[in-house]
């Protein structure tokens, strides 16, 4: 009987385990190894009293069929929830003031977010062609639209997605789907018990195929070995197998992110927080990447009289905050909320989660690294790399590429 080893129990590892078991059943011996006591990687949800706190992503967009198919196969469709319509309103922070993102053409014309010259540049840029995406996001947006749009509009969104630096992130690698035409309406979705619910379901269904607290270094002896870990862990595992591959993997940079969860009584705010939350441009020179008002986005994230917020901090521009102690992190988060909404009292409850290496950065050298990694991996029979540093960082990307990898292996 052939053996397949999956190293890493994040959504990439768990979903490829699902697809392989679904198609191969017990005809192949499949084991997933996870070094932590639980699976899920950055995806984990926990309840404390009436509040639900997310360690990592708080949802996904429903524009990827593979994700919705996986959810249906796991029997979780009835557990899906949508982001509240009240959370559609989003803001950009500038000089400690919140400016709403335009919701339509009239709002766009009247919005103080961009000066008139940048608004005109945005309109003209839509019709520009042949702008190379083989360059940084900053250069691409500046050439197609304007420098002001790059700094004031695109930069905060990239901070919210990658926690990265738009002058270093590679446009074509970070947003490969720009080459496809057409748009469709998408909704933000999650689960009644948080994103951790899909992890718990996968872990429960395949518990006989999962070994937690299993540290795998270089002793991988299966016929097929799928390394579904971050790049820096994959580098350690492949060091003695393919040193050149390990060296390349070790060069992939990760941005650090600190997440501070705050629970407030709703009466505490002098200005009632509305909408999804806000993002902060890097030129504001703050350690804050953005604030998500979780209890506005999804129901049952906090009690009726309370509000749950997550303050995202650090990123490529301010990595040192990852080393602050918990009290200092909470202090900075509360100060940020107070500066925007005004606080009459301290938070009722707080949570902190640090991610020293949170999000892989698709820097300008990344396309060359990726191609070399793929070529070197092919020279090692039975070895497959599968994680968000290769094929997109989102939850949807991980699921979609798990399905594709399983199909390749079965053929």
VEXDREN-2710 file (C-alpha; in Angstrom, 1 decimal):
% VEXDREN-2710
k/r/px/py/pz
1/UNK/0.0/0.0/0.0
2/UNK/1.4/3.4/-1.0
3/UNK/1.9/6.0/1.7
4/UNK/1.2/9.7/1.5
5/UNK/2.5/12.0/4.2
6/UNK/1.1/15.5/4.6
7/UNK/3.2/17.7/6.8
8/UNK/1.3/20.7/8.3
9/UNK/-2.2/20.9/9.6
10/UNK/-3.3/24.3/8.4
11/UNK/-6.2/24.7/5.9
12/UNK/-3.8/23.7/3.1
13/UNK/-2.9/20.4/4.7
14/UNK/-6.4/19.6/6.0
15/UNK/-8.1/20.4/2.7
16/UNK/-5.7/18.3/0.6
17/UNK/-6.2/15.5/3.1
18/UNK/-9.9/15.8/2.5
19/UNK/-9.7/15.7/-1.3
20/UNK/-7.3/12.7/-1.2
21/UNK/-9.4/10.7/1.2
22/UNK/-12.5/11.6/-0.7
23/UNK/-11.1/10.1/-3.9
24/UNK/-8.8/7.4/-2.6
25/UNK/-10.5/6.3/0.5
26/UNK/-8.5/3.6/2.3
27/UNK/-6.7/2.4/-0.8
28/UNK/-3.7/4.5/0.2
29/UNK/-2.3/5.1/3.7
30/UNK/-2.5/8.9/4.3
31/UNK/-1.2/10.6/7.5
32/UNK/-1.2/14.2/8.3
33/UNK/1.5/15.4/10.8
34/UNK/1.0/18.5/12.8
35/UNK/3.6/19.7/15.3
36/UNK/1.1/21.7/17.4
37/UNK/-1.4/20.1/19.7
38/UNK/-4.2/21.2/17.5
39/UNK/-4.6/21.8/13.7
40/UNK/-5.7/25.0/11.9
41/UNK/-2.5/27.1/11.6
42/UNK/-3.5/30.7/11.8
43/UNK/-7.2/29.8/11.7
44/UNK/-8.7/29.4/15.2
45/UNK/-11.8/30.7/16.9
46/UNK/-12.5/30.6/20.6
47/UNK/-15.4/31.7/22.8
48/UNK/-15.1/33.5/26.1
49/UNK/-18.4/34.3/27.8
50/UNK/-20.5/35.8/25.1
51/UNK/-17.7/36.8/22.8
52/UNK/-16.0/35.0/19.9
53/UNK/-12.5/35.9/19.0
54/UNK/-10.6/35.0/15.8
55/UNK/-6.9/34.5/15.9
56/UNK/-6.5/35.0/12.2
57/UNK/-8.9/35.5/9.2
58/UNK/-12.5/36.3/10.1
59/UNK/-14.1/35.2/6.9
60/UNK/-13.8/34.5/3.1
61/UNK/-15.3/35.8/-0.1
62/UNK/-17.9/33.5/-1.7
63/UNK/-16.5/33.9/-5.2
64/UNK/-14.5/30.6/-5.3
65/UNK/-16.6/27.5/-6.2
66/UNK/-14.1/25.1/-4.6
67/UNK/-14.6/26.6/-1.2
68/UNK/-18.4/26.4/-1.3
69/UNK/-18.1/22.8/-2.6
70/UNK/-15.8/21.9/0.2
71/UNK/-18.2/23.4/2.7
72/UNK/-21.1/21.4/1.2
73/UNK/-19.1/18.2/1.3
74/UNK/-18.4/18.7/5.0
75/UNK/-22.1/19.3/5.7
76/UNK/-21.5/22.9/6.8
77/UNK/-23.6/24.8/4.4
78/UNK/-26.3/25.5/7.0
79/UNK/-23.6/26.9/9.3
80/UNK/-22.7/29.7/6.9
81/UNK/-23.4/33.3/7.8
82/UNK/-23.1/36.5/5.8
83/UNK/-21.6/39.7/6.8
84/UNK/-24.2/42.2/7.9
85/UNK/-25.4/44.7/5.3
86/UNK/-24.7/47.4/8.0
87/UNK/-21.0/46.5/7.7
88/UNK/-20.7/47.6/4.1
89/UNK/-19.5/51.1/5.1
90/UNK/-15.7/51.1/5.3
91/UNK/-13.3/53.9/6.1
92/UNK/-9.8/55.1/5.6
93/UNK/-8.1/56.9/8.4
94/UNK/-6.3/60.2/7.8
95/UNK/-5.0/62.5/10.5
96/UNK/-7.0/60.7/13.1
97/UNK/-10.3/61.2/11.2
98/UNK/-12.3/58.6/9.3
99/UNK/-13.1/59.2/5.7
100/UNK/-15.8/56.8/4.2
101/UNK/-15.0/54.9/1.1
102/UNK/-17.3/56.0/-1.7
103/UNK/-20.3/53.7/-2.2
104/UNK/-21.2/55.0/-5.7
105/UNK/-20.4/57.6/-8.4
106/UNK/-22.0/60.5/-6.5
107/UNK/-20.1/59.6/-3.3
108/UNK/-16.9/59.3/-5.3
109/UNK/-17.3/62.8/-6.8
110/UNK/-18.0/64.4/-3.4
111/UNK/-15.5/62.3/-1.4
112/UNK/-12.6/64.2/0.3
113/UNK/-10.6/61.0/0.2
114/UNK/-8.9/62.0/-3.1
115/UNK/-8.2/65.4/-4.6
116/UNK/-9.8/66.2/-8.0
117/UNK/-6.6/65.4/-9.9
118/UNK/-6.5/61.9/-8.4
119/UNK/-10.1/61.3/-9.1
120/UNK/-9.5/62.2/-12.7
121/UNK/-6.4/60.1/-12.8
122/UNK/-8.5/57.1/-11.5
123/UNK/-11.0/57.5/-14.3
124/UNK/-8.4/57.8/-17.0
125/UNK/-6.4/54.9/-15.6
126/UNK/-9.3/52.5/-16.0
127/UNK/-8.9/52.8/-19.8
128/UNK/-5.1/52.6/-19.9
129/UNK/-3.6/49.5/-21.4
130/UNK/-0.2/47.8/-21.6
131/UNK/0.9/48.8/-18.1
132/UNK/3.3/46.1/-17.1
133/UNK/2.4/44.2/-13.9
134/UNK/6.0/42.9/-13.6
135/UNK/6.9/45.6/-11.1
136/UNK/6.0/46.8/-7.6
137/UNK/2.4/47.5/-6.7
138/UNK/3.5/51.1/-6.0
139/UNK/5.0/51.6/-9.4
140/UNK/2.2/49.9/-11.3
141/UNK/-0.5/52.0/-9.6
142/UNK/1.5/55.2/-9.9
143/UNK/1.9/54.6/-13.7
144/UNK/-1.6/53.5/-14.3
145/UNK/-3.3/56.1/-12.0
146/UNK/-1.2/58.4/-9.8
147/UNK/1.1/58.4/-6.9
148/UNK/-1.6/59.9/-4.7
149/UNK/-3.9/56.9/-5.4
150/UNK/-1.1/54.5/-4.6
151/UNK/-0.4/56.2/-1.3
152/UNK/-3.9/57.1/-0.1
153/UNK/-6.1/54.4/-1.6
154/UNK/-4.1/51.3/-2.5
155/UNK/-1.6/51.3/0.3
156/UNK/-4.1/50.8/3.2
157/UNK/-5.8/48.0/1.3
158/UNK/-2.5/46.2/0.8
159/UNK/-1.7/46.7/4.5
160/UNK/-5.0/45.1/5.3
161/UNK/-4.4/42.1/3.0
162/UNK/-0.6/41.5/3.1
163/UNK/0.5/43.7/6.0
164/UNK/3.1/44.6/3.5
165/UNK/5.0/47.4/1.7
166/UNK/3.6/48.3/-1.7
167/UNK/7.0/49.5/-2.8
168/UNK/8.4/46.0/-2.4
169/UNK/5.4/43.7/-3.2
170/UNK/5.3/42.4/-6.8
171/UNK/2.1/43.4/-8.6
172/UNK/1.6/40.3/-10.8
173/UNK/2.4/37.9/-8.0
174/UNK/0.2/39.6/-5.4
175/UNK/-2.8/40.0/-7.8
176/UNK/-2.5/37.5/-10.6
177/UNK/-6.3/37.5/-11.3
178/UNK/-6.1/41.1/-12.7
179/UNK/-5.5/39.5/-16.1
180/UNK/-9.0/38.0/-16.1
181/UNK/-11.9/40.0/-17.3
182/UNK/-15.3/40.3/-15.7
183/UNK/-16.6/40.9/-12.2
184/UNK/-19.2/39.3/-10.0
185/UNK/-20.9/40.3/-6.9
186/UNK/-19.3/38.7/-3.8
187/UNK/-20.2/38.4/-0.2
188/UNK/-18.1/38.1/2.9
189/UNK/-19.0/34.8/4.7
190/UNK/-18.0/32.9/7.8
191/UNK/-19.5/30.3/10.1
192/UNK/-21.8/30.6/13.1
193/UNK/-19.0/29.4/15.4
194/UNK/-16.2/31.3/13.6
195/UNK/-13.7/30.2/11.0
196/UNK/-12.4/27.6/13.4
197/UNK/-15.6/25.6/12.8
198/UNK/-14.4/24.3/9.4
199/UNK/-11.0/23.3/11.0
200/UNK/-12.8/21.4/13.8
201/UNK/-15.0/19.6/11.3
202/UNK/-12.1/18.5/9.2
203/UNK/-10.1/17.4/12.2
204/UNK/-13.0/15.4/13.6
205/UNK/-13.8/13.7/10.3
206/UNK/-10.2/12.6/9.7
207/UNK/-9.0/12.2/13.2
208/UNK/-7.7/8.7/12.4
209/UNK/-5.4/10.2/9.7
210/UNK/-4.0/13.0/11.8
211/UNK/-1.1/12.9/14.3
212/UNK/-0.7/16.1/16.3
213/UNK/2.3/17.0/18.5
214/UNK/4.4/15.4/15.7
215/UNK/7.6/17.3/14.8
216/UNK/8.8/16.3/11.4
217/UNK/12.4/17.4/10.5
218/UNK/14.0/15.6/7.6
219/UNK/12.8/12.1/8.3
220/UNK/10.1/11.8/5.6
221/UNK/9.9/8.3/4.1
222/UNK/6.5/8.1/2.4
223/UNK/6.0/7.5/-1.3
224/UNK/4.5/11.0/-1.6
225/UNK/5.4/13.8/0.7
226/UNK/3.3/17.0/0.7
227/UNK/4.9/19.8/2.8
228/UNK/2.0/22.1/3.7
229/UNK/4.0/24.3/6.1
230/UNK/5.2/27.9/5.9
231/UNK/8.3/28.4/3.8
232/UNK/10.7/28.7/6.7
233/UNK/9.5/25.4/8.1
234/UNK/9.7/23.7/4.7
235/UNK/13.3/25.0/4.5
236/UNK/14.2/23.1/7.6
237/UNK/12.5/19.9/6.4
238/UNK/14.2/20.0/3.0
239/UNK/17.6/21.0/4.2
240/UNK/19.2/17.6/3.9
241/UNK/17.0/16.5/1.0
242/UNK/17.7/19.4/-1.3
243/UNK/19.9/22.2/0.2
244/UNK/19.5/24.5/-2.8
245/UNK/15.7/24.3/-2.5
246/UNK/15.9/24.9/1.3
247/UNK/18.0/28.0/0.8
248/UNK/15.4/29.5/-1.6
249/UNK/12.5/28.7/0.8
250/UNK/14.3/30.4/3.6
251/UNK/14.6/33.6/1.7
252/UNK/10.8/34.1/1.5
253/UNK/10.0/36.9/3.9
254/UNK/7.0/37.0/6.3
255/UNK/5.4/40.1/7.8
256/UNK/4.6/40.0/11.5
257/UNK/1.2/40.9/12.8
258/UNK/-0.2/41.4/16.3
259/UNK/-3.9/41.1/16.9
260/UNK/-5.5/42.8/19.9
261/UNK/-9.1/41.9/20.7
262/UNK/-11.1/44.5/22.7
263/UNK/-14.5/44.1/24.2
264/UNK/-16.3/47.3/25.2
265/UNK/-19.7/48.2/26.6
266/UNK/-21.5/50.0/23.8
267/UNK/-22.2/53.0/26.1
268/UNK/-18.4/53.5/26.5
269/UNK/-18.1/55.2/23.1
270/UNK/-18.6/58.9/22.6
271/UNK/-18.9/58.3/18.9
272/UNK/-20.6/55.0/18.1
273/UNK/-18.5/52.9/15.8
274/UNK/-20.3/51.9/12.6
275/UNK/-19.5/49.8/9.5
276/UNK/-16.8/47.2/8.9
277/UNK/-14.0/49.3/10.4
278/UNK/-11.1/51.2/8.9
279/UNK/-7.7/50.9/7.4
280/UNK/-4.6/53.1/8.0
281/UNK/-2.3/54.3/5.2
282/UNK/1.4/53.6/6.0
283/UNK/2.2/57.3/5.5
284/UNK/0.3/58.0/8.7
285/UNK/3.3/56.3/10.4
286/UNK/1.2/54.4/12.9
287/UNK/1.8/50.9/14.2
288/UNK/-1.9/50.3/13.5
289/UNK/-2.8/48.5/10.2
290/UNK/-6.5/48.7/10.7
291/UNK/-9.5/48.1/13.0
292/UNK/-12.2/45.5/12.4
293/UNK/-15.5/46.0/14.2
294/UNK/-16.2/42.3/14.4
295/UNK/-19.6/42.5/16.2
296/UNK/-20.8/44.9/13.4
297/UNK/-19.7/42.4/10.7
298/UNK/-21.2/39.2/12.1
299/UNK/-23.9/38.5/14.5
300/UNK/-23.2/36.8/17.8
301/UNK/-19.6/37.9/18.1
302/UNK/-20.4/39.8/21.2
303/UNK/-23.3/40.3/23.7
304/UNK/-26.2/42.7/23.0
305/UNK/-24.7/45.4/25.2
306/UNK/-21.1/44.9/24.1
307/UNK/-18.9/45.5/21.0
308/UNK/-16.0/43.4/19.8
309/UNK/-13.1/45.0/18.0
310/UNK/-9.9/43.6/16.6
311/UNK/-6.9/46.0/16.2
312/UNK/-4.4/44.8/13.7
313/UNK/-0.8/46.0/14.3
314/UNK/2.7/45.8/13.0
315/UNK/3.3/44.5/9.5
316/UNK/6.3/45.2/7.3
317/UNK/6.5/48.9/8.3
318/UNK/6.4/48.4/12.1
319/UNK/7.7/44.8/12.8
320/UNK/9.1/45.7/16.2
321/UNK/5.7/45.7/17.9
322/UNK/5.7/41.9/17.9
323/UNK/8.2/42.1/20.7
324/UNK/6.1/44.4/23.0
325/UNK/4.6/42.8/26.1
326/UNK/0.9/42.2/26.2
327/UNK/0.0/45.2/28.4
328/UNK/1.8/47.5/26.0
329/UNK/0.0/46.1/23.0
330/UNK/-3.4/46.5/24.7
331/UNK/-2.4/50.1/25.7
332/UNK/-1.6/51.0/22.1
333/UNK/-4.8/49.4/20.8
334/UNK/-7.0/51.2/23.4
335/UNK/-5.2/54.5/22.7
336/UNK/-6.0/54.1/19.0
337/UNK/-9.7/53.4/19.6
338/UNK/-9.9/56.4/22.0
339/UNK/-8.3/58.7/19.4
340/UNK/-11.0/57.8/16.9
341/UNK/-14.2/57.2/18.8
342/UNK/-13.5/58.5/22.3
343/UNK/-13.7/56.2/25.3
344/UNK/-15.4/56.9/28.6
345/UNK/-14.2/53.6/30.2
346/UNK/-11.6/50.8/29.7
347/UNK/-12.4/47.6/27.8
348/UNK/-14.2/44.9/29.7
349/UNK/-12.1/42.2/28.2
350/UNK/-9.0/41.9/26.1
351/UNK/-7.2/39.3/24.0
352/UNK/-3.8/39.3/22.3
353/UNK/-2.4/37.0/19.6
354/UNK/1.1/37.5/18.1
355/UNK/2.1/36.2/14.7
356/UNK/5.8/36.8/14.3
357/UNK/5.7/35.3/10.8
358/UNK/2.1/35.9/9.7
359/UNK/1.8/36.5/6.0
360/UNK/4.3/35.6/3.2
361/UNK/5.4/38.6/1.1
362/UNK/5.4/38.3/-2.6
363/UNK/8.4/40.7/-3.1
364/UNK/9.8/41.8/-6.4
365/UNK/12.3/38.9/-6.5
366/UNK/9.4/36.5/-5.8
367/UNK/8.6/35.4/-9.4
368/UNK/12.2/34.3/-9.9
369/UNK/12.3/32.5/-6.6
370/UNK/9.0/30.8/-7.2
371/UNK/10.1/29.5/-10.6
372/UNK/13.3/28.2/-9.2
373/UNK/11.5/26.5/-6.2
374/UNK/9.1/24.7/-8.6
375/UNK/12.0/23.5/-10.8
376/UNK/14.0/22.3/-7.8
377/UNK/11.0/20.6/-6.3
378/UNK/10.5/18.6/-9.5
379/UNK/14.0/17.2/-9.2
380/UNK/13.1/15.6/-5.9
381/UNK/10.7/12.7/-6.7
382/UNK/7.7/12.4/-4.5
383/UNK/8.1/15.9/-3.0
384/UNK/5.3/18.5/-3.3
385/UNK/5.2/21.9/-1.7
386/UNK/1.8/23.2/-0.9
387/UNK/1.2/26.4/1.1
388/UNK/0.1/30.0/0.7
389/UNK/3.6/31.2/-0.1
390/UNK/3.2/29.6/-3.6
391/UNK/-0.3/30.0/-4.9
392/UNK/-2.0/32.9/-3.1
393/UNK/-2.4/33.8/0.6
394/UNK/-6.2/33.7/0.9
395/UNK/-8.4/30.9/2.4
396/UNK/-10.0/30.4/-1.0
397/UNK/-6.6/30.1/-2.7
398/UNK/-5.5/27.4/-0.3
399/UNK/-8.6/25.3/-0.8
400/UNK/-8.6/25.7/-4.6
401/UNK/-5.0/24.6/-4.9
402/UNK/-5.6/21.7/-2.5
403/UNK/-8.2/20.4/-4.9
404/UNK/-5.9/20.9/-7.9
405/UNK/-3.0/19.1/-6.2
406/UNK/-5.1/16.2/-5.2
407/UNK/-6.3/15.8/-8.8
408/UNK/-2.7/15.8/-10.0
409/UNK/-1.6/13.2/-7.6
410/UNK/-4.5/10.9/-8.3
411/UNK/-3.9/11.0/-12.1
END
